[in-house]
């Protein structure tokens, strides 16, 4: 599967209307909706803020006042055609006074998303099992060594009263077995499944 590595923005002008497309990497509907909310605030003076997203727990689109099927649907179709997942697209339109007609709107919103994709860095993603390791500060060197030797990928760290590592296995090997030798000193818990950049 493919997604974009980081947010990207592009802008086109068609018959005096300005179309600004923002693409964001997003994992789920909650993230998508939060980004859409923030962009709606940022461009609250725009004529339309049309959206489309394809994420782990679903997909959706919104014409935001444009004639039905002329904005959100063409946008999501461009994402599908480019086989992009975990991505949210927002196209902001400032109306320039000249109506584009249904066909013109479909082309404008499609082109706007295509332009942004053309500027984006596309990366491969895969679904990985994420595990949480919890251990004492005194065991950091030992754990770091095992993480390296077992070709595990450390994706996040937390330092509280104990050390917490969030790790994934490149080949989805059983992570619990790697740390069995510590006989309870290190707790290993399956956390969730996540789509991450291919390791």
C-alpha positions as CSV (number, residue, x, y, z in Angstrom):
1,X,0.0,0.0,0.0
2,X,1.1,3.6,-0.6
3,X,0.6,6.8,1.3
4,X,2.3,10.3,1.5
5,X,5.2,10.8,3.8
6,X,4.3,14.3,4.9
7,X,1.7,17.0,4.4
8,X,1.8,18.8,1.0
9,X,-0.1,21.8,-0.5
10,X,-0.6,22.9,-4.1
11,X,-2.6,25.7,-5.7
12,X,-4.2,26.2,-9.1
13,X,-6.3,28.9,-10.6
14,X,-9.2,28.1,-13.0
15,X,-11.3,30.9,-14.5
16,X,-10.4,33.2,-11.6
17,X,-11.4,30.6,-8.9
18,X,-8.5,29.6,-6.6
19,X,-8.2,26.0,-5.6
20,X,-5.9,25.1,-2.7
21,X,-5.3,21.4,-2.1
22,X,-3.9,20.1,1.2
23,X,-2.9,16.5,1.5
24,X,-2.2,15.0,5.0
25,X,-1.1,11.5,6.0
26,X,-3.8,10.2,8.4
27,X,-4.3,6.8,10.1
28,X,-8.0,6.9,11.0
29,X,-11.3,8.8,10.7
30,X,-10.6,10.6,14.0
31,X,-7.4,12.1,12.6
32,X,-9.0,13.0,9.3
33,X,-11.9,14.8,11.0
34,X,-9.6,16.7,13.2
35,X,-7.5,17.9,10.3
36,X,-10.7,18.8,8.3
37,X,-11.9,20.8,11.4
38,X,-8.6,22.8,11.6
39,X,-8.6,23.5,7.8
40,X,-12.2,24.6,8.0
41,X,-11.2,27.1,10.7
42,X,-8.1,28.2,8.8
43,X,-10.1,28.8,5.6
44,X,-13.3,29.9,7.1
45,X,-13.6,32.7,4.6
46,X,-13.5,30.3,1.6
47,X,-16.5,29.5,-0.6
48,X,-16.1,25.8,-0.2
49,X,-13.8,23.3,1.7
50,X,-14.4,20.0,0.0
51,X,-12.9,16.8,1.5
52,X,-12.0,13.2,0.8
53,X,-10.2,10.6,2.9
54,X,-9.2,6.9,2.7
55,X,-8.0,5.6,6.1
56,X,-7.7,2.4,8.1
57,X,-11.2,2.5,9.5
58,X,-13.1,3.7,6.4
59,X,-13.4,6.4,3.8
60,X,-15.6,9.3,3.0
61,X,-16.0,12.6,1.1
62,X,-18.0,15.8,1.3
63,X,-19.0,18.3,-1.5
64,X,-19.4,21.1,1.1
65,X,-22.0,23.0,-0.8
66,X,-20.8,22.3,-4.4
67,X,-23.4,20.5,-6.6
68,X,-23.6,16.8,-5.6
69,X,-20.9,14.6,-7.0
70,X,-18.8,17.4,-8.4
71,X,-16.1,17.8,-5.7
72,X,-15.7,15.1,-3.0
73,X,-16.4,12.1,-5.2
74,X,-13.9,13.2,-7.9
75,X,-11.3,13.9,-5.2
76,X,-11.7,10.4,-3.6
77,X,-11.6,8.8,-7.1
78,X,-8.1,10.4,-7.7
79,X,-6.9,9.0,-4.4
80,X,-8.2,5.6,-5.4
81,X,-6.7,5.8,-8.9
82,X,-3.3,6.6,-7.3
83,X,-3.8,3.7,-4.9
84,X,-3.2,6.0,-1.9
85,X,-4.3,5.0,1.6
86,X,-4.1,6.7,5.0
87,X,-4.5,10.1,3.4
88,X,-6.9,13.0,3.7
89,X,-7.4,15.6,0.9
90,X,-9.0,19.0,1.5
91,X,-9.6,21.3,-1.5
92,X,-10.4,24.9,-0.6
93,X,-12.1,27.0,-3.3
94,X,-12.3,30.8,-3.4
95,X,-15.0,31.5,-6.1
96,X,-13.8,33.9,-8.7
97,X,-17.1,34.9,-10.2
98,X,-17.2,32.6,-13.2
99,X,-19.3,29.4,-12.9
100,X,-17.5,26.3,-14.1
101,X,-20.5,24.0,-14.6
102,X,-20.6,20.4,-13.3
103,X,-18.0,19.0,-15.7
104,X,-15.7,21.9,-15.0
105,X,-16.0,21.4,-11.3
106,X,-15.2,17.7,-11.5
107,X,-12.1,18.5,-13.6
108,X,-11.0,21.3,-11.3
109,X,-11.3,19.3,-8.1
110,X,-9.7,16.2,-9.7
111,X,-6.8,18.3,-11.1
112,X,-6.3,20.1,-7.8
113,X,-5.7,16.7,-6.0
114,X,-3.6,15.4,-8.8
115,X,-1.3,18.5,-8.6
116,X,-0.8,17.9,-4.9
117,X,-0.1,14.2,-5.3
118,X,2.5,15.2,-8.0
119,X,4.3,17.3,-5.3
120,X,4.0,14.6,-2.6
121,X,6.7,12.1,-1.5
122,X,5.0,8.7,-1.9
123,X,6.0,5.9,0.4
124,X,5.1,2.2,0.8
125,X,3.3,1.2,4.0
126,X,2.5,-2.2,5.5
127,X,0.4,-3.3,8.5
128,X,2.6,-4.3,11.5
129,X,1.9,-5.7,14.9
130,X,2.9,-3.1,17.5
131,X,4.2,-4.3,20.9
132,X,4.8,-2.5,24.2
133,X,7.9,-3.3,26.2
134,X,7.9,-2.1,29.8
135,X,11.1,-2.4,31.9
136,X,13.4,-0.8,34.4
137,X,16.0,1.9,33.5
138,X,18.8,-0.5,34.5
139,X,17.8,-2.8,31.6
140,X,18.0,-0.2,28.8
141,X,21.4,-1.4,27.4
142,X,20.2,-5.0,27.4
143,X,16.9,-4.2,25.7
144,X,18.6,-1.9,23.1
145,X,21.0,-4.7,22.2
146,X,18.2,-7.3,21.7
147,X,16.1,-4.8,19.7
148,X,19.1,-4.3,17.4
149,X,20.1,-8.0,17.1
150,X,16.6,-9.1,16.4
151,X,16.0,-6.5,13.7
152,X,13.1,-4.9,15.6
153,X,12.1,-1.3,14.8
154,X,11.6,1.1,17.7
155,X,8.8,3.5,16.8
156,X,8.3,5.4,20.1
157,X,9.8,5.7,23.6
158,X,8.3,6.9,26.9
159,X,10.1,7.6,30.1
160,X,7.9,7.4,33.2
161,X,8.7,5.5,36.4
162,X,9.7,2.8,34.0
163,X,10.9,2.8,30.4
164,X,8.3,2.0,27.7
165,X,9.3,1.0,24.1
166,X,6.8,0.7,21.3
167,X,8.3,-1.7,18.8
168,X,7.4,-3.6,15.6
169,X,8.9,-6.7,14.0
170,X,10.0,-6.4,10.3
171,X,8.9,-10.0,9.7
172,X,6.1,-10.1,12.3
173,X,8.1,-12.6,14.4
174,X,6.9,-13.4,17.9
175,X,8.4,-10.6,19.9
176,X,7.4,-12.2,23.3
177,X,9.8,-15.1,22.6
178,X,12.8,-12.7,22.1
179,X,12.4,-11.4,25.7
180,X,11.4,-14.6,27.4
181,X,14.9,-15.0,28.9
182,X,14.3,-12.0,31.2
183,X,11.8,-14.1,33.2
184,X,9.3,-11.4,34.0
185,X,11.7,-8.5,34.3
186,X,10.4,-7.1,31.0
187,X,6.7,-7.1,30.2
188,X,5.7,-7.6,26.6
189,X,2.2,-6.7,25.5
190,X,0.6,-6.7,22.1
191,X,-0.7,-3.2,21.6
192,X,-2.4,-2.9,18.2
193,X,-2.0,-3.2,14.5
194,X,-0.7,-0.1,12.6
195,X,0.0,0.8,9.0
196,X,3.6,2.1,9.0
197,X,6.1,3.0,6.4
198,X,7.6,-0.2,5.1
199,X,10.6,-1.2,7.2
